[in-house]
Amino acid sequence: MRYSSFGRALRGVDLTDLAAVSAALQAYEGPRKPHTARQVQQAWMLGKVFHHTPALLRPLRDLMFDRTPFLQMVAGDTNPKEINKQLALIDF
């Protein structure tokens, strides 16, 4: 499935027809929800790790992030294939 752009989702839709506009927007939004949910969950998890780590464990956390590929794997820096796959589904 390929996501459509916002403009394409509304192409040909009678903007005075609330039901048609609502259906078009749901068709646009629906496929994006799984990707967005993953991004939000990942941001929440990283926020917990970065901002709620007890002070005594912060040096260990920083060492792990600085010396291992863990953070890059989570953020996708070393896995551009997954990011590119998700972006390919979104037609900008």
PDB file of N, CA, C and O in Angstrom:
ATOM      1  N   MET A   1       0.850  -1.173   0.000  1.00  0.00           N
ATOM      2  CA  MET A   1       0.000   0.000   0.000  1.00  0.00           C
ATOM      3  C   MET A   1       0.897   1.238   0.000  1.00  0.00           C
ATOM      4  O   MET A   1       1.923   1.287   0.678  1.00  0.00           O
ATOM      5  N   ARG A   2       0.492   2.207  -0.758  1.00  0.00           N
ATOM      6  CA  ARG A   2       1.234   3.467  -0.815  1.00  0.00           C
ATOM      7  C   ARG A   2       0.341   4.557  -0.249  1.00  0.00           C
ATOM      8  O   ARG A   2      -0.829   4.671  -0.614  1.00  0.00           O
ATOM      9  N   TYR A   3       0.899   5.348   0.638  1.00  0.00           N
ATOM     10  CA  TYR A   3       0.139   6.446   1.208  1.00  0.00           C
ATOM     11  C   TYR A   3      -0.059   7.519   0.142  1.00  0.00           C
ATOM     12  O   TYR A   3       0.818   7.739  -0.693  1.00  0.00           O
ATOM     13  N   SER A   4      -1.177   8.166   0.172  1.00  0.00           N
ATOM     14  CA  SER A   4      -1.391   9.269  -0.756  1.00  0.00           C
ATOM     15  C   SER A   4      -1.076  10.582  -0.052  1.00  0.00           C
ATOM     16  O   SER A   4      -1.100  10.675   1.176  1.00  0.00           O
ATOM     17  N   SER A   5      -0.784  11.578  -0.852  1.00  0.00           N
ATOM     18  CA  SER A   5      -0.549  12.892  -0.260  1.00  0.00           C
ATOM     19  C   SER A   5      -1.882  13.482   0.174  1.00  0.00           C
ATOM     20  O   SER A   5      -2.943  13.038  -0.265  1.00  0.00           O
ATOM     21  N   PHE A   6      -1.819  14.468   1.023  1.00  0.00           N
ATOM     22  CA  PHE A   6      -3.015  15.115   1.534  1.00  0.00           C
ATOM     23  C   PHE A   6      -3.850  15.681   0.386  1.00  0.00           C
ATOM     24  O   PHE A   6      -5.069  15.513   0.352  1.00  0.00           O
ATOM     25  N   GLY A   7      -3.190  16.344  -0.538  1.00  0.00           N
ATOM     26  CA  GLY A   7      -3.889  16.917  -1.689  1.00  0.00           C
ATOM     27  C   GLY A   7      -4.562  15.863  -2.539  1.00  0.00           C
ATOM     28  O   GLY A   7      -5.695  16.039  -2.988  1.00  0.00           O
ATOM     29  N   ARG A   8      -3.850  14.754  -2.760  1.00  0.00           N
ATOM     30  CA  ARG A   8      -4.437  13.670  -3.551  1.00  0.00           C
ATOM     31  C   ARG A   8      -5.620  13.036  -2.845  1.00  0.00           C
ATOM     32  O   ARG A   8      -6.579  12.604  -3.484  1.00  0.00           O
ATOM     33  N   ALA A   9      -5.548  12.982  -1.521  1.00  0.00           N
ATOM     34  CA  ALA A   9      -6.657  12.392  -0.769  1.00  0.00           C
ATOM     35  C   ALA A   9      -7.934  13.211  -0.960  1.00  0.00           C
ATOM     36  O   ALA A   9      -9.038  12.668  -0.953  1.00  0.00           O
ATOM     37  N   LEU A  10      -7.769  14.511  -1.130  1.00  0.00           N
ATOM     38  CA  LEU A  10      -8.934  15.385  -1.289  1.00  0.00           C
ATOM     39  C   LEU A  10      -9.282  15.685  -2.748  1.00  0.00           C
ATOM     40  O   LEU A  10     -10.288  16.337  -3.027  1.00  0.00           O
ATOM     41  N   ARG A  11      -8.446  15.207  -3.680  1.00  0.00           N
ATOM     42  CA  ARG A  11      -8.693  15.471  -5.100  1.00  0.00           C
ATOM     43  C   ARG A  11     -10.058  14.909  -5.502  1.00  0.00           C
ATOM     44  O   ARG A  11     -10.363  13.740  -5.268  1.00  0.00           O
ATOM     45  N   GLY A  12     -10.844  15.747  -6.094  1.00  0.00           N
ATOM     46  CA  GLY A  12     -12.137  15.316  -6.602  1.00  0.00           C
ATOM     47  C   GLY A  12     -13.226  15.211  -5.547  1.00  0.00           C
ATOM     48  O   GLY A  12     -14.364  14.871  -5.873  1.00  0.00           O
ATOM     49  N   VAL A  13     -12.905  15.496  -4.295  1.00  0.00           N
ATOM     50  CA  VAL A  13     -13.883  15.402  -3.214  1.00  0.00           C
ATOM     51  C   VAL A  13     -14.640  16.726  -3.117  1.00  0.00           C
ATOM     52  O   VAL A  13     -14.042  17.802  -3.128  1.00  0.00           O
ATOM     53  N   ASP A  14     -15.935  16.628  -3.026  1.00  0.00           N
ATOM     54  CA  ASP A  14     -16.764  17.821  -2.830  1.00  0.00           C
ATOM     55  C   ASP A  14     -16.530  18.305  -1.394  1.00  0.00           C
ATOM     56  O   ASP A  14     -16.964  17.660  -0.440  1.00  0.00           O
ATOM     57  N   LEU A  15     -15.857  19.420  -1.250  1.00  0.00           N
ATOM     58  CA  LEU A  15     -15.484  19.905   0.070  1.00  0.00           C
ATOM     59  C   LEU A  15     -16.680  20.390   0.886  1.00  0.00           C
ATOM     60  O   LEU A  15     -16.548  20.663   2.079  1.00  0.00           O
ATOM     61  N   THR A  16     -17.833  20.496   0.256  1.00  0.00           N
ATOM     62  CA  THR A  16     -19.041  20.851   1.006  1.00  0.00           C
ATOM     63  C   THR A  16     -19.743  19.612   1.548  1.00  0.00           C
ATOM     64  O   THR A  16     -20.688  19.716   2.330  1.00  0.00           O
ATOM     65  N   ASP A  17     -19.268  18.423   1.123  1.00  0.00           N
ATOM     66  CA  ASP A  17     -19.859  17.155   1.579  1.00  0.00           C
ATOM     67  C   ASP A  17     -19.033  16.637   2.758  1.00  0.00           C
ATOM     68  O   ASP A  17     -17.972  16.041   2.572  1.00  0.00           O
ATOM     69  N   LEU A  18     -19.533  16.871   3.968  1.00  0.00           N
ATOM     70  CA  LEU A  18     -18.792  16.521   5.178  1.00  0.00           C
ATOM     71  C   LEU A  18     -18.440  15.035   5.230  1.00  0.00           C
ATOM     72  O   LEU A  18     -17.332  14.674   5.626  1.00  0.00           O
ATOM     73  N   ALA A  19     -19.361  14.184   4.839  1.00  0.00           N
ATOM     74  CA  ALA A  19     -19.099  12.736   4.874  1.00  0.00           C
ATOM     75  C   ALA A  19     -17.983  12.358   3.894  1.00  0.00           C
ATOM     76  O   ALA A  19     -17.128  11.533   4.216  1.00  0.00           O
ATOM     77  N   ALA A  20     -17.991  12.960   2.701  1.00  0.00           N
ATOM     78  CA  ALA A  20     -16.959  12.656   1.707  1.00  0.00           C
ATOM     79  C   ALA A  20     -15.596  13.163   2.167  1.00  0.00           C
ATOM     80  O   ALA A  20     -14.586  12.481   1.993  1.00  0.00           O
ATOM     81  N   VAL A  21     -15.565  14.348   2.750  1.00  0.00           N
ATOM     82  CA  VAL A  21     -14.305  14.899   3.265  1.00  0.00           C
ATOM     83  C   VAL A  21     -13.789  14.032   4.404  1.00  0.00           C
ATOM     84  O   VAL A  21     -12.598  13.728   4.471  1.00  0.00           O
ATOM     85  N   SER A  22     -14.682  13.638   5.291  1.00  0.00           N
ATOM     86  CA  SER A  22     -14.293  12.790   6.420  1.00  0.00           C
ATOM     87  C   SER A  22     -13.728  11.455   5.931  1.00  0.00           C
ATOM     88  O   SER A  22     -12.711  10.987   6.444  1.00  0.00           O
ATOM     89  N   ALA A  23     -14.376  10.847   4.953  1.00  0.00           N
ATOM     90  CA  ALA A  23     -13.894   9.566   4.408  1.00  0.00           C
ATOM     91  C   ALA A  23     -12.523   9.734   3.750  1.00  0.00           C
ATOM     92  O   ALA A  23     -11.644   8.888   3.911  1.00  0.00           O
ATOM     93  N   ALA A  24     -12.348  10.834   3.006  1.00  0.00           N
ATOM     94  CA  ALA A  24     -11.065  11.083   2.347  1.00  0.00           C
ATOM     95  C   ALA A  24      -9.957  11.291   3.378  1.00  0.00           C
ATOM     96  O   ALA A  24      -8.847  10.785   3.212  1.00  0.00           O
ATOM     97  N   LEU A  25     -10.257  12.028   4.431  1.00  0.00           N
ATOM     98  CA  LEU A  25      -9.247  12.268   5.463  1.00  0.00           C
ATOM     99  C   LEU A  25      -8.916  10.999   6.237  1.00  0.00           C
ATOM    100  O   LEU A  25      -7.767  10.798   6.631  1.00  0.00           O
ATOM    101  N   GLN A  26      -9.903  10.146   6.459  1.00  0.00           N
ATOM    102  CA  GLN A  26      -9.636   8.868   7.124  1.00  0.00           C
ATOM    103  C   GLN A  26      -8.775   7.975   6.237  1.00  0.00           C
ATOM    104  O   GLN A  26      -7.888   7.279   6.733  1.00  0.00           O
ATOM    105  N   ALA A  27      -9.028   7.990   4.932  1.00  0.00           N
ATOM    106  CA  ALA A  27      -8.206   7.207   4.002  1.00  0.00           C
ATOM    107  C   ALA A  27      -6.769   7.720   3.980  1.00  0.00           C
ATOM    108  O   ALA A  27      -5.826   6.943   3.831  1.00  0.00           O
ATOM    109  N   TYR A  28      -6.612   9.022   4.128  1.00  0.00           N
ATOM    110  CA  TYR A  28      -5.277   9.628   4.177  1.00  0.00           C
ATOM    111  C   TYR A  28      -4.572   9.302   5.488  1.00  0.00           C
ATOM    112  O   TYR A  28      -3.389   8.960   5.499  1.00  0.00           O
ATOM    113  N   GLU A  29      -5.306   9.411   6.592  1.00  0.00           N
ATOM    114  CA  GLU A  29      -4.717   9.260   7.922  1.00  0.00           C
ATOM    115  C   GLU A  29      -4.479   7.801   8.320  1.00  0.00           C
ATOM    116  O   GLU A  29      -3.476   7.492   8.964  1.00  0.00           O
ATOM    117  N   GLY A  30      -5.370   6.927   7.950  1.00  0.00           N
ATOM    118  CA  GLY A  30      -5.314   5.533   8.398  1.00  0.00           C
ATOM    119  C   GLY A  30      -3.971   4.844   8.200  1.00  0.00           C
ATOM    120  O   GLY A  30      -3.423   4.299   9.157  1.00  0.00           O
ATOM    121  N   PRO A  31      -3.431   4.851   6.997  1.00  0.00           N
ATOM    122  CA  PRO A  31      -2.154   4.162   6.770  1.00  0.00           C
ATOM    123  C   PRO A  31      -0.978   4.782   7.516  1.00  0.00           C
ATOM    124  O   PRO A  31       0.033   4.114   7.733  1.00  0.00           O
ATOM    125  N   ARG A  32      -1.093   6.032   7.908  1.00  0.00           N
ATOM    126  CA  ARG A  32      -0.004   6.707   8.611  1.00  0.00           C
ATOM    127  C   ARG A  32       0.035   6.369  10.104  1.00  0.00           C
ATOM    128  O   ARG A  32       1.071   6.531  10.748  1.00  0.00           O
ATOM    129  N   LYS A  33      -1.060   5.912  10.643  1.00  0.00           N
ATOM    130  CA  LYS A  33      -1.142   5.675  12.088  1.00  0.00           C
ATOM    131  C   LYS A  33      -0.116   4.685  12.618  1.00  0.00           C
ATOM    132  O   LYS A  33       0.494   4.970  13.648  1.00  0.00           O
ATOM    133  N   PRO A  34       0.115   3.534  11.979  1.00  0.00           N
ATOM    134  CA  PRO A  34       1.125   2.610  12.537  1.00  0.00           C
ATOM    135  C   PRO A  34       2.525   3.224  12.606  1.00  0.00           C
ATOM    136  O   PRO A  34       3.231   3.064  13.601  1.00  0.00           O
ATOM    137  N   HIS A  35       2.919   3.926  11.542  1.00  0.00           N
ATOM    138  CA  HIS A  35       4.244   4.552  11.530  1.00  0.00           C
ATOM    139  C   HIS A  35       4.337   5.613  12.625  1.00  0.00           C
ATOM    140  O   HIS A  35       5.324   5.675  13.358  1.00  0.00           O
ATOM    141  N   THR A  36       3.314   6.433  12.727  1.00  0.00           N
ATOM    142  CA  THR A  36       3.302   7.494  13.732  1.00  0.00           C
ATOM    143  C   THR A  36       3.318   6.912  15.134  1.00  0.00           C
ATOM    144  O   THR A  36       4.018   7.419  16.011  1.00  0.00           O
ATOM    145  N   ALA A  37       2.554   5.854  15.349  1.00  0.00           N
ATOM    146  CA  ALA A  37       2.523   5.217  16.671  1.00  0.00           C
ATOM    147  C   ALA A  37       3.903   4.690  17.050  1.00  0.00           C
ATOM    148  O   ALA A  37       4.319   4.815  18.202  1.00  0.00           O
ATOM    149  N   ARG A  38       4.619   4.100  16.089  1.00  0.00           N
ATOM    150  CA  ARG A  38       5.983   3.608  16.366  1.00  0.00           C
ATOM    151  C   ARG A  38       6.898   4.769  16.734  1.00  0.00           C
ATOM    152  O   ARG A  38       7.684   4.670  17.677  1.00  0.00           O
ATOM    153  N   GLN A  39       6.799   5.859  16.000  1.00  0.00           N
ATOM    154  CA  GLN A  39       7.660   7.006  16.272  1.00  0.00           C
ATOM    155  C   GLN A  39       7.371   7.609  17.642  1.00  0.00           C
ATOM    156  O   GLN A  39       8.295   7.984  18.364  1.00  0.00           O
ATOM    157  N   VAL A  40       6.104   7.703  17.997  1.00  0.00           N
ATOM    158  CA  VAL A  40       5.729   8.259  19.303  1.00  0.00           C
ATOM    159  C   VAL A  40       6.217   7.346  20.427  1.00  0.00           C
ATOM    160  O   VAL A  40       6.758   7.823  21.424  1.00  0.00           O
ATOM    161  N   GLN A  41       6.029   6.039  20.268  1.00  0.00           N
ATOM    162  CA  GLN A  41       6.466   5.094  21.297  1.00  0.00           C
ATOM    163  C   GLN A  41       7.980   5.136  21.462  1.00  0.00           C
ATOM    164  O   GLN A  41       8.491   5.101  22.582  1.00  0.00           O
ATOM    165  N   GLN A  42       8.682   5.211  20.357  1.00  0.00           N
ATOM    166  CA  GLN A  42      10.145   5.274  20.411  1.00  0.00           C
ATOM    167  C   GLN A  42      10.600   6.573  21.092  1.00  0.00           C
ATOM    168  O   GLN A  42      11.518   6.553  21.913  1.00  0.00           O
ATOM    169  N   ALA A  43       9.980   7.668  20.762  1.00  0.00           N
ATOM    170  CA  ALA A  43      10.339   8.943  21.385  1.00  0.00           C
ATOM    171  C   ALA A  43      10.058   8.907  22.884  1.00  0.00           C
ATOM    172  O   ALA A  43      10.848   9.415  23.679  1.00  0.00           O
ATOM    173  N   TRP A  44       8.941   8.312  23.264  1.00  0.00           N
ATOM    174  CA  TRP A  44       8.600   8.199  24.685  1.00  0.00           C
ATOM    175  C   TRP A  44       9.658   7.365  25.415  1.00  0.00           C
ATOM    176  O   TRP A  44      10.128   7.740  26.489  1.00  0.00           O
ATOM    177  N   MET A  45      10.021   6.231  24.815  1.00  0.00           N
ATOM    178  CA  MET A  45      11.004   5.347  25.446  1.00  0.00           C
ATOM    179  C   MET A  45      12.361   6.046  25.578  1.00  0.00           C
ATOM    180  O   MET A  45      12.995   5.983  26.631  1.00  0.00           O
ATOM    181  N   LEU A  46      12.797   6.705  24.519  1.00  0.00           N
ATOM    182  CA  LEU A  46      14.083   7.401  24.591  1.00  0.00           C
ATOM    183  C   LEU A  46      14.030   8.561  25.577  1.00  0.00           C
ATOM    184  O   LEU A  46      15.012   8.846  26.261  1.00  0.00           O
ATOM    185  N   GLY A  47      12.887   9.226  25.647  1.00  0.00           N
ATOM    186  CA  GLY A  47      12.734  10.297  26.631  1.00  0.00           C
ATOM    187  C   GLY A  47      12.871   9.776  28.049  1.00  0.00           C
ATOM    188  O   GLY A  47      13.510  10.410  28.888  1.00  0.00           O
ATOM    189  N   LYS A  48      12.267   8.608  28.325  1.00  0.00           N
ATOM    190  CA  LYS A  48      12.390   7.991  29.648  1.00  0.00           C
ATOM    191  C   LYS A  48      13.857   7.665  29.939  1.00  0.00           C
ATOM    192  O   LYS A  48      14.357   7.933  31.031  1.00  0.00           O
ATOM    193  N   VAL A  49      14.535   7.086  28.952  1.00  0.00           N
ATOM    194  CA  VAL A  49      15.935   6.692  29.151  1.00  0.00           C
ATOM    195  C   VAL A  49      16.815   7.925  29.387  1.00  0.00           C
ATOM    196  O   VAL A  49      17.665   7.925  30.277  1.00  0.00           O
ATOM    197  N   PHE A  50      16.607   8.956  28.596  1.00  0.00           N
ATOM    198  CA  PHE A  50      17.472  10.133  28.696  1.00  0.00           C
ATOM    199  C   PHE A  50      17.134  11.020  29.883  1.00  0.00           C
ATOM    200  O   PHE A  50      18.038  11.556  30.524  1.00  0.00           O
ATOM    201  N   HIS A  51      15.868  11.183  30.185  1.00  0.00           N
ATOM    202  CA  HIS A  51      15.484  12.182  31.170  1.00  0.00           C
ATOM    203  C   HIS A  51      15.121  11.625  32.543  1.00  0.00           C
ATOM    204  O   HIS A  51      14.966  12.386  33.498  1.00  0.00           O
ATOM    205  N   HIS A  52      14.987  10.328  32.647  1.00  0.00           N
ATOM    206  CA  HIS A  52      14.578   9.761  33.933  1.00  0.00           C
ATOM    207  C   HIS A  52      15.557   8.722  34.475  1.00  0.00           C
ATOM    208  O   HIS A  52      15.236   7.985  35.408  1.00  0.00           O
ATOM    209  N   THR A  53      16.743   8.666  33.890  1.00  0.00           N
ATOM    210  CA  THR A  53      17.762   7.764  34.399  1.00  0.00           C
ATOM    211  C   THR A  53      18.306   8.339  35.702  1.00  0.00           C
ATOM    212  O   THR A  53      18.664   9.516  35.762  1.00  0.00           O
ATOM    213  N   PRO A  54      18.369   7.518  36.740  1.00  0.00           N
ATOM    214  CA  PRO A  54      18.928   8.014  38.004  1.00  0.00           C
ATOM    215  C   PRO A  54      20.355   8.535  37.805  1.00  0.00           C
ATOM    216  O   PRO A  54      21.104   8.008  36.982  1.00  0.00           O
ATOM    217  N   ALA A  55      20.719   9.552  38.548  1.00  0.00           N
ATOM    218  CA  ALA A  55      22.006  10.227  38.381  1.00  0.00           C
ATOM    219  C   ALA A  55      23.186   9.255  38.428  1.00  0.00           C
ATOM    220  O   ALA A  55      24.139   9.407  37.663  1.00  0.00           O
ATOM    221  N   LEU A  56      23.134   8.264  39.313  1.00  0.00           N
ATOM    222  CA  LEU A  56      24.258   7.331  39.428  1.00  0.00           C
ATOM    223  C   LEU A  56      24.420   6.452  38.193  1.00  0.00           C
ATOM    224  O   LEU A  56      25.517   5.962  37.923  1.00  0.00           O
ATOM    225  N   LEU A  57      23.341   6.246  37.440  1.00  0.00           N
ATOM    226  CA  LEU A  57      23.412   5.381  36.259  1.00  0.00           C
ATOM    227  C   LEU A  57      23.690   6.142  34.966  1.00  0.00           C
ATOM    228  O   LEU A  57      23.940   5.529  33.928  1.00  0.00           O
ATOM    229  N   ARG A  58      23.648   7.453  35.019  1.00  0.00           N
ATOM    230  CA  ARG A  58      23.833   8.245  33.799  1.00  0.00           C
ATOM    231  C   ARG A  58      25.175   8.013  33.115  1.00  0.00           C
ATOM    232  O   ARG A  58      25.209   7.917  31.888  1.00  0.00           O
ATOM    233  N   PRO A  59      26.287   7.918  33.854  1.00  0.00           N
ATOM    234  CA  PRO A  59      27.556   7.630  33.169  1.00  0.00           C
ATOM    235  C   PRO A  59      27.522   6.283  32.438  1.00  0.00           C
ATOM    236  O   PRO A  59      28.064   6.160  31.340  1.00  0.00           O
ATOM    237  N   LEU A  60      26.891   5.282  33.041  1.00  0.00           N
ATOM    238  CA  LEU A  60      26.775   3.974  32.386  1.00  0.00           C
ATOM    239  C   LEU A  60      25.906   4.079  31.140  1.00  0.00           C
ATOM    240  O   LEU A  60      26.236   3.513  30.098  1.00  0.00           O
ATOM    241  N   ARG A  61      24.794   4.806  31.247  1.00  0.00           N
ATOM    242  CA  ARG A  61      23.915   5.030  30.095  1.00  0.00           C
ATOM    243  C   ARG A  61      24.683   5.703  28.969  1.00  0.00           C
ATOM    244  O   ARG A  61      24.613   5.274  27.818  1.00  0.00           O
ATOM    245  N   ASP A  62      25.413   6.756  29.303  1.00  0.00           N
ATOM    246  CA  ASP A  62      26.151   7.501  28.293  1.00  0.00           C
ATOM    247  C   ASP A  62      27.244   6.649  27.667  1.00  0.00           C
ATOM    248  O   ASP A  62      27.477   6.724  26.460  1.00  0.00           O
ATOM    249  N   LEU A  63      27.914   5.842  28.479  1.00  0.00           N
ATOM    250  CA  LEU A  63      28.945   4.944  27.968  1.00  0.00           C
ATOM    251  C   LEU A  63      28.341   3.961  26.979  1.00  0.00           C
ATOM    252  O   LEU A  63      28.905   3.718  25.911  1.00  0.00           O
ATOM    253  N   MET A  64      27.193   3.397  27.336  1.00  0.00           N
ATOM    254  CA  MET A  64      26.530   2.441  26.452  1.00  0.00           C
ATOM    255  C   MET A  64      26.150   3.117  25.131  1.00  0.00           C
ATOM    256  O   MET A  64      26.369   2.551  24.060  1.00  0.00           O
ATOM    257  N   PHE A  65      25.590   4.306  25.204  1.00  0.00           N
ATOM    258  CA  PHE A  65      25.169   4.986  23.982  1.00  0.00           C
ATOM    259  C   PHE A  65      26.356   5.451  23.144  1.00  0.00           C
ATOM    260  O   PHE A  65      26.290   5.452  21.915  1.00  0.00           O
ATOM    261  N   ASP A  66      27.438   5.845  23.808  1.00  0.00           N
ATOM    262  CA  ASP A  66      28.610   6.329  23.086  1.00  0.00           C
ATOM    263  C   ASP A  66      29.446   5.207  22.480  1.00  0.00           C
ATOM    264  O   ASP A  66      30.076   5.399  21.440  1.00  0.00           O
ATOM    265  N   ARG A  67      29.459   4.044  23.117  1.00  0.00           N
ATOM    266  CA  ARG A  67      30.386   2.969  22.719  1.00  0.00           C
ATOM    267  C   ARG A  67      29.722   1.776  22.034  1.00  0.00           C
ATOM    268  O   ARG A  67      30.408   0.844  21.615  1.00  0.00           O
ATOM    269  N   THR A  68      28.428   1.795  21.919  1.00  0.00           N
ATOM    270  CA  THR A  68      27.729   0.685  21.256  1.00  0.00           C
ATOM    271  C   THR A  68      26.810   1.254  20.173  1.00  0.00           C
ATOM    272  O   THR A  68      26.492   2.443  20.185  1.00  0.00           O
ATOM    273  N   PRO A  69      26.388   0.407  19.246  1.00  0.00           N
ATOM    274  CA  PRO A  69      25.475   0.881  18.198  1.00  0.00           C
ATOM    275  C   PRO A  69      24.006   0.892  18.633  1.00  0.00           C
ATOM    276  O   PRO A  69      23.118   1.094  17.805  1.00  0.00           O
ATOM    277  N   PHE A  70      23.746   0.676  19.931  1.00  0.00           N
ATOM    278  CA  PHE A  70      22.365   0.564  20.396  1.00  0.00           C
ATOM    279  C   PHE A  70      21.508   1.769  20.020  1.00  0.00           C
ATOM    280  O   PHE A  70      20.433   1.611  19.441  1.00  0.00           O
ATOM    281  N   LEU A  71      21.976   2.963  20.345  1.00  0.00           N
ATOM    282  CA  LEU A  71      21.180   4.169  20.081  1.00  0.00           C
ATOM    283  C   LEU A  71      20.963   4.353  18.580  1.00  0.00           C
ATOM    284  O   LEU A  71      19.867   4.710  18.147  1.00  0.00           O
ATOM    285  N   GLN A  72      21.991   4.112  17.801  1.00  0.00           N
ATOM    286  CA  GLN A  72      21.853   4.258  16.360  1.00  0.00           C
ATOM    287  C   GLN A  72      20.858   3.240  15.797  1.00  0.00           C
ATOM    288  O   GLN A  72      20.105   3.546  14.873  1.00  0.00           O
ATOM    289  N   MET A  73      20.860   2.032  16.358  1.00  0.00           N
ATOM    290  CA  MET A  73      19.898   1.026  15.891  1.00  0.00           C
ATOM    291  C   MET A  73      18.475   1.442  16.242  1.00  0.00           C
ATOM    292  O   MET A  73      17.554   1.290  15.439  1.00  0.00           O
ATOM    293  N   VAL A  74      18.310   1.965  17.446  1.00  0.00           N
ATOM    294  CA  VAL A  74      16.974   2.391  17.864  1.00  0.00           C
ATOM    295  C   VAL A  74      16.524   3.592  17.042  1.00  0.00           C
ATOM    296  O   VAL A  74      15.382   3.644  16.587  1.00  0.00           O
ATOM    297  N   ALA A  75      17.414   4.550  16.852  1.00  0.00           N
ATOM    298  CA  ALA A  75      17.061   5.764  16.128  1.00  0.00           C
ATOM    299  C   ALA A  75      17.021   5.550  14.621  1.00  0.00           C
ATOM    300  O   ALA A  75      16.426   6.342  13.890  1.00  0.00           O
ATOM    301  N   GLY A  76      17.652   4.483  14.164  1.00  0.00           N
ATOM    302  CA  GLY A  76      17.611   4.183  12.743  1.00  0.00           C
ATOM    303  C   GLY A  76      18.817   4.646  11.959  1.00  0.00           C
ATOM    304  O   GLY A  76      18.876   4.438  10.747  1.00  0.00           O
ATOM    305  N   ASP A  77      19.783   5.268  12.616  1.00  0.00           N
ATOM    306  CA  ASP A  77      20.940   5.770  11.887  1.00  0.00           C
ATOM    307  C   ASP A  77      21.694   4.653  11.168  1.00  0.00           C
ATOM    308  O   ASP A  77      22.215   4.868  10.074  1.00  0.00           O
ATOM    309  N   THR A  78      21.760   3.475  11.762  1.00  0.00           N
ATOM    310  CA  THR A  78      22.460   2.376  11.109  1.00  0.00           C
ATOM    311  C   THR A  78      21.487   1.458  10.382  1.00  0.00           C
ATOM    312  O   THR A  78      21.886   0.430   9.835  1.00  0.00           O
ATOM    313  N   ASN A  79      20.229   1.824  10.376  1.00  0.00           N
ATOM    314  CA  ASN A  79      19.249   1.019   9.676  1.00  0.00           C
ATOM    315  C   ASN A  79      18.407   1.904   8.753  1.00  0.00           C
ATOM    316  O   ASN A  79      17.188   1.981   8.899  1.00  0.00           O
ATOM    317  N   PRO A  80      19.065   2.567   7.808  1.00  0.00           N
ATOM    318  CA  PRO A  80      18.301   3.450   6.925  1.00  0.00           C
ATOM    319  C   PRO A  80      17.329   2.676   6.034  1.00  0.00           C
ATOM    320  O   PRO A  80      16.372   3.246   5.508  1.00  0.00           O
ATOM    321  N   LYS A  81      17.577   1.384   5.870  1.00  0.00           N
ATOM    322  CA  LYS A  81      16.670   0.580   5.050  1.00  0.00           C
ATOM    323  C   LYS A  81      15.243   0.636   5.599  1.00  0.00           C
ATOM    324  O   LYS A  81      14.291   0.793   4.834  1.00  0.00           O
ATOM    325  N   GLU A  82      15.091   0.510   6.916  1.00  0.00           N
ATOM    326  CA  GLU A  82      13.762   0.555   7.536  1.00  0.00           C
ATOM    327  C   GLU A  82      13.151   1.941   7.387  1.00  0.00           C
ATOM    328  O   GLU A  82      11.974   2.071   7.053  1.00  0.00           O
ATOM    329  N   ILE A  83      13.945   2.972   7.633  1.00  0.00           N
ATOM    330  CA  ILE A  83      13.442   4.340   7.494  1.00  0.00           C
ATOM    331  C   ILE A  83      13.048   4.612   6.043  1.00  0.00           C
ATOM    332  O   ILE A  83      11.987   5.179   5.782  1.00  0.00           O
ATOM    333  N   ASN A  84      13.892   4.213   5.113  1.00  0.00           N
ATOM    334  CA  ASN A  84      13.585   4.434   3.700  1.00  0.00           C
ATOM    335  C   ASN A  84      12.344   3.666   3.281  1.00  0.00           C
ATOM    336  O   ASN A  84      11.557   4.152   2.468  1.00  0.00           O
ATOM    337  N   LYS A  85      12.163   2.474   3.829  1.00  0.00           N
ATOM    338  CA  LYS A  85      10.964   1.693   3.524  1.00  0.00           C
ATOM    339  C   LYS A  85       9.719   2.436   4.000  1.00  0.00           C
ATOM    340  O   LYS A  85       8.721   2.500   3.282  1.00  0.00           O
ATOM    341  N   GLN A  86       9.774   2.994   5.203  1.00  0.00           N
ATOM    342  CA  GLN A  86       8.623   3.730   5.728  1.00  0.00           C
ATOM    343  C   GLN A  86       8.392   5.001   4.920  1.00  0.00           C
ATOM    344  O   GLN A  86       7.251   5.336   4.603  1.00  0.00           O
ATOM    345  N   LEU A  87       9.466   5.710   4.586  1.00  0.00           N
ATOM    346  CA  LEU A  87       9.311   6.948   3.831  1.00  0.00           C
ATOM    347  C   LEU A  87       8.813   6.685   2.415  1.00  0.00           C
ATOM    348  O   LEU A  87       8.082   7.500   1.852  1.00  0.00           O
ATOM    349  N   ALA A  88       9.206   5.551   1.837  1.00  0.00           N
ATOM    350  CA  ALA A  88       8.745   5.230   0.481  1.00  0.00           C
ATOM    351  C   ALA A  88       7.238   5.044   0.431  1.00  0.00           C
ATOM    352  O   ALA A  88       6.620   5.230  -0.617  1.00  0.00           O
ATOM    353  N   LEU A  89       6.651   4.680   1.554  1.00  0.00           N
ATOM    354  CA  LEU A  89       5.200   4.492   1.605  1.00  0.00           C
ATOM    355  C   LEU A  89       4.455   5.813   1.699  1.00  0.00           C
ATOM    356  O   LEU A  89       3.255   5.876   1.432  1.00  0.00           O
ATOM    357  N   ILE A  90       5.164   6.867   2.077  1.00  0.00           N
ATOM    358  CA  ILE A  90       4.541   8.170   2.226  1.00  0.00           C
ATOM    359  C   ILE A  90       4.889   8.990   0.993  1.00  0.00           C
ATOM    360  O   ILE A  90       6.054   9.316   0.764  1.00  0.00           O
ATOM    361  N   ASP A  91       3.906   9.313   0.222  1.00  0.00           N
ATOM    362  CA  ASP A  91       4.104  10.081  -0.996  1.00  0.00           C
ATOM    363  C   ASP A  91       4.050  11.558  -0.661  1.00  0.00           C
ATOM    364  O   ASP A  91       2.968  12.103  -0.443  1.00  0.00           O
ATOM    365  N   PHE A  92       5.194  12.210  -0.619  1.00  0.00           N
ATOM    366  CA  PHE A  92       5.241  13.623  -0.275  1.00  0.00           C
ATOM    367  C   PHE A  92       4.795  14.397  -1.451  1.00  0.00           C
ATOM    368  O   PHE A  92       4.750  15.626  -1.401  1.00  0.00           O
TER     369      PHE A  92
END
